[in-house]
Amino acid sequence: MAIVIRPLAPDDYNAWANLWRGYLDFYQTSVRDDVYQASFARMLSSDQPSLNGLVAVSDRHLVGLVHLIFHRHNWRLEDVCYLEDIYVDPAYRGGGIGRSLISAVYAAADANETPSVYWLTQDFNQTARRLYDTIATVTPFIKYNR
């Protein structure tokens, strides 16, 4: 199975939205339709170069996605990269697509001269954490929300 990782494209909306819905369902949350539309448009906009989307494609079908955001950080001179969402269609898991998506984020960060990439996951996401533990360092930080 050949997998290609590429930037999000205008014709990807429906397939991308289905994948992102799967991601949000996994985390037992949802967003309004206008948030789907706005997020997609932002990731494609040349006016928003800090927001990016990449997709994994197999046989012309989107099978995975990752969203990344470059932003300033007070502890560094260079930007940092937040890997906001990563999801692989359950039918395609176990074949290295998640690792390929993260590698593509690392490559994008390197190209942007952004040495730090970080992301969050929930403690119950054991399957993904087995991958994450092999390619990144877990931190002791605890997240708070308003």
C-alpha positions, -999 to +999 in steps of 0.1 A: +000+000+000+017+032-012+010+062+010+017+098+000+017+126+025+009+160+009-006+194+018-043+197+021-059+207-012-092+226-020-109+194-034-102+175-001-130+191+020-155+163+022-129+135+028-110+157+052-142+166+071-150+129+075-116+122+089-117+151+113-151+141+124-137+106+132-109+123+152-134+145+172-157+115+178-128+096+193-123+124+218-160+125+224-164+161+211-177+179+181-176+213+164-202+232+144-203+230+106-190+266+103-159+256+123-152+228+098-155+253+070-134+280+086-107+257+098-104+242+063-103+276+047-077+288+072-054+259+064-056+266+027-052+304+030-020+321+020-030+348+045-026+322+074+008+306+068+011+295+104-019+271+100-013+240+080-029+207+071-013+176+057-031+145+045-021+108+040-034+095+006-037+059-005-050+051-039-065+086-043-084+083-009-076+104+021-068+080+050-052+103+075-047+139+085-025+161+107-030+198+116+000+219+126+004+254+138+036+274+139+036+301+167+058+324+187+071+312+221+084+334+249+111+309+259+127+307+224+137+331+196+124+308+169+088+296+165+075+263+178+052+239+161+020+226+177+007+194+162-029+200+170-047+170+155-036+137+141-059+109+129-057+078+107-088+060+094-092+029+116-091+006+085-056+018+077-040+018+112-009-002+120+008+004+087+030+033+097+007+062+085+007+079+119+045+078+120+047+091+084+023+120+093+045+129+123+076+126+102+061+150+077+054+175+106+090+172+117+102+178+082+079+209+079+092+222+112+128+217+101+121+235+068+107+263+089+137+263+112+114+254+140+132+228+162+104+222+187+073+202+179+048+194+206+013+179+209-012+167+235-031+134+238-054+120+264-039+094+288-064+067+276-051+069+241-027+040+247-024+028+210-012+062+198+010+067+229+029+035+220+039+053+188+045+087+204+068+071+230+091+059+202+094+093+184+091+120+211+096+126+248+066+126+272+066+157+295+052+160+330+029+190+321-008+190+330-032+209+308-057+233+323-086+249+304-108+279+311 
